[in-house]
Every structure is written in structure tokens, then in C-alpha cells.
Amino acid sequence: MTSSIDIISTLTFRATLYGFLATLLGPPEASLSDSRFLEELFKAFDSTNDQTLEKEMGVVREELSQEGITAEILNSEYTHLFHRGACPPYETSYNPERIFSKTNDLADIAGFYMAFGIKQKNETPDHIISELEFMGLLCLKESLAVANSLQDEAKICFEARKIFLSEHLGNWISKYNIRMRKEARLGIYPSIADLVYALVTLDAASK
């Protein structure tokens, strides 16, 4: 039987990793080009005893440690993938069969955020960064609830996590991953997308 300490450790690490991944998929000057950020990221990788994501984290570390990748190159790749539409970072871009329910999908995602006190600014709620940050928040809230023996609160966070992964983030991340591998010109962003996919898949399967 999994102890509370193990559950808290797992949830805390996943909360941290979701947050780092959200930052990695943002403007590169705030992550990929920031040596202090990368140092903190690698420390986070080394902080867990869970080897489940070891392969994907290792590839990300390898890609981010390459020499010769300048800020200019990273900005060009970021613009190509996300600003020019080669790999849209929006959930609703990957559900063409649901185009007529896009408004409802966005409202449903926003409803999740509002239920946990999040007010969306600037981006639409289906942006991958927003969804990753939300998952990180749910993991953190659940870990705090478990740590304080708040079973009802922990259950609410756990169930919200499962539903959100099933109906939203986990429902389109594989398509995003495939699109990324097709369109990327560097290995950096596909390695990040692989880690996102692995984390989401692992989280969705946890009980």
C-alpha cells in the first residue's frame, strides 16, 4: 500500500514538473536561453526517486545541453512552431470534428479554472501552457490536502485531475506530440513534447 509520504512526494514532483514544462513551452528567453532556469530544471529532474520518466527527462537534458544552439535559433524555432501555426498550442485546434462546439469546450475548460479560483488572462483557456499550469496546481493542492489529512479536498482535486485529463489535456496531447515531431526543425521541442506526453499518460493512469 502506498504511504501518504509517497503520495505527497509524487504529487509534489508532478506539480513541479508540470510547471517547468509550461515554462519550457513559453518564450525561450524565459527558459531555454536562461542558464539559471535550466539549472533549476535539472535539479528538479535529479530530485525524484521515481524512474518512470527517466528516459524522457534524459533526452530533454541532452537536447538542452547542446552547444551551438543560440537564442536567435531558439526564437526562430519558437516562432515557426507556435506563432506561425506549424504546431498550434491550442486544444481546440486538434478537434476539428468538434469545431461547432468550440465555444462550449472553451467554456468547459474555463469552468474548471474558475472552480479552483483561476482567472484566465490574455490567452484562451485551451492553450497548452494554461492546461499544464492547471494540472500543476491540482497536483499541488492535492498534495497539500493529503499532507493535512483533508480527505474530501484531496478527493476533489484527484477527481478534477482525472476528469480534466480525460476530457481535455489527455484527449489531445498525443496529436500535439505527433504534430510537433512532424513540424519541428530542432530536437529540443519534440523532446519537451515527449516528456509532456509521458507525464500526462502517467498521471492519467495513476490511481
C-alpha positions in Angstrom: 0.0 0.0 0.0 1.3 3.4 -1.0 2.1 5.6 2.0 0.9 9.2 2.4 4.6 10.3 2.2 5.0 8.6 -1.2 1.8 10.1 -2.5 2.8 13.6 -1.4 6.3 13.2 -2.9 4.8 12.0 -6.2 2.2 14.8 -6.4 4.8 17.5 -5.4 7.2 16.3 -8.1 4.4 16.2 -10.7 3.3 19.7 -9.7 6.8 21.0 -10.1 7.3 19.2 -13.5 4.0 20.5 -14.9 5.1 24.0 -14.0 8.6 23.6 -15.6 7.1 22.1 -18.8 4.6 25.0 -19.0 7.6 27.4 -18.9 9.6 25.4 -21.4 6.8 25.8 -23.9 6.7 29.5 -23.4 9.1 32.2 -24.9 12.6 30.7 -24.9 14.2 33.7 -23.3 12.4 32.8 -20.1 13.5 29.2 -20.2 15.7 27.7 -22.9 18.0 30.7 -23.0 18.2 31.1 -19.2 21.0 29.2 -17.6 19.6 29.7 -14.1 16.2 28.2 -15.2 17.9 25.2 -16.8 19.9 24.6 -13.6 16.7 24.6 -11.6 15.1 22.3 -14.1 17.9 19.7 -13.9 17.9 19.9 -10.1 14.2 19.0 -10.3 15.0 16.1 -12.6 17.5 14.8 -10.1 15.3 15.3 -7.1 12.9 12.4 -7.7 13.5 8.7 -7.0 10.7 7.8 -9.5 12.5 6.4 -12.6 9.3 6.3 -14.7 10.1 9.4 -16.6 13.9 9.0 -16.5 14.2 8.3 -20.3 12.3 11.4 -21.4 13.9 13.6 -18.8 17.3 12.4 -20.0 16.6 13.3 -23.6 15.4 16.7 -22.6 18.5 17.3 -20.6 20.7 16.1 -23.5 18.9 18.4 -26.0 19.1 21.4 -23.7 22.8 20.9 -23.0 23.8 21.0 -26.7 26.3 23.7 -27.7 25.8 26.0 -30.6 22.0 26.5 -30.0 21.8 30.3 -29.8 19.0 32.5 -28.6 18.4 33.5 -32.2 17.9 29.9 -33.3 15.6 29.2 -30.4 13.5 32.2 -31.1 13.2 31.3 -34.8 12.1 27.8 -33.9 9.6 29.1 -31.4 8.1 31.5 -33.9 8.0 28.8 -36.6 6.2 26.3 -34.4 3.8 28.4 -32.3 3.4 31.9 -33.8 3.2 30.8 -37.5 0.9 27.9 -36.8 3.1 24.9 -37.6 2.2 23.4 -34.3 -0.7 25.2 -32.7 -0.6 25.2 -28.9 -4.4 25.2 -28.5 -6.6 22.2 -27.6 -9.4 23.2 -29.9 -7.0 23.2 -32.9 -6.8 19.4 -32.6 -10.5 18.7 -32.5 -11.7 19.6 -36.0 -14.7 17.3 -35.7 -15.9 19.4 -32.7 -15.5 22.8 -34.4 -19.1 23.7 -33.8 -18.7 23.0 -30.1 -15.5 25.1 -29.7 -17.3 27.7 -27.6 -18.6 25.0 -25.3 -15.2 23.4 -25.0 -13.6 26.7 -24.1 -16.3 27.4 -21.6 -15.9 24.0 -20.0 -12.1 24.5 -19.6 -12.7 27.9 -18.2 -15.2 26.4 -15.8 -12.5 24.1 -14.4 -10.2 27.1 -13.8 -12.9 29.1 -12.1 -13.8 26.3 -9.8 -10.3 26.4 -8.4 -10.0 30.2 -8.3 -8.1 30.8 -11.5 -8.9 33.8 -13.6 -7.7 33.5 -17.2 -5.9 36.4 -18.7 -4.6 37.1 -22.3 -4.6 33.5 -23.7 -7.7 31.4 -24.4 -8.1 28.7 -21.7 -7.2 25.9 -24.1 -3.6 27.0 -24.5 -1.2 24.1 -23.5 0.6 26.4 -21.1 -2.6 27.2 -19.2 -3.6 23.5 -19.1 -0.2 22.4 -17.9 -0.2 25.1 -15.2 -3.7 24.0 -14.1 -2.6 20.4 -13.8 0.4 21.5 -11.7 -2.0 23.5 -9.4 -4.3 20.4 -9.0 -1.3 18.2 -8.0 -0.1 20.8 -5.6 -3.5 21.3 -4.0 -4.0 17.6 -3.7 -0.5 17.1 -2.1 -1.3 19.7 0.5 -4.7 18.2 1.2 -3.1 14.8 1.7 -0.4 16.2 3.9 -3.1 17.8 6.1 -5.4 14.7 6.1 -8.1 16.6 4.3 -9.6 13.6 2.6 -12.6 15.4 0.9 -10.4 18.1 -0.5 -7.9 15.6 -1.8 -10.6 13.6 -3.4 -12.0 16.7 -5.2 -8.6 17.5 -6.6 -8.0 13.9 -7.6 -11.3 13.6 -9.4 -10.8 17.0 -11.1 -7.4 15.9 -12.3 -8.8 12.7 -13.8 -11.7 14.4 -15.5 -9.6 17.2 -16.9 -7.0 14.8 -18.3 -9.8 12.6 -19.8 -11.8 15.3 -21.3 -9.1 17.9 -22.1 -5.3 17.7 -21.8 -5.1 13.9 -22.2 -7.5 14.0 -25.1 -5.3 16.0 -27.5 -1.7 15.8 -26.3 -0.9 12.8 -28.5 -2.0 14.7 -31.6 0.1 17.7 -30.4 3.1 15.4 -29.9 2.7 13.9 -33.4 2.4 17.4 -35.0 5.4 18.6 -33.1 7.6 15.8 -34.4 6.4 16.4 -37.9 7.0 20.2 -37.9 10.0 20.8 -35.6 13.4 21.6 -37.2 15.3 21.1 -33.9 15.1 18.2 -31.4 14.5 20.4 -28.4 10.8 21.0 -28.6 9.9 17.4 -29.6 11.9 16.2 -26.6 9.8 18.5 -24.4 6.6 17.3 -26.0 7.6 13.7 -25.4 8.1 14.5 -21.7 4.7 16.2 -21.6 3.0 13.3 -23.2 4.8 10.8 -20.9 3.8 12.8 -17.8 0.2 13.2 -18.9 -0.1 9.5 -19.7 1.4 8.5 -16.4 -0.8 10.9 -14.5 -3.9 9.7 -16.3 -3.1 6.1 -15.4 -2.4 6.7 -11.7 -5.0 5.7 -9.1 
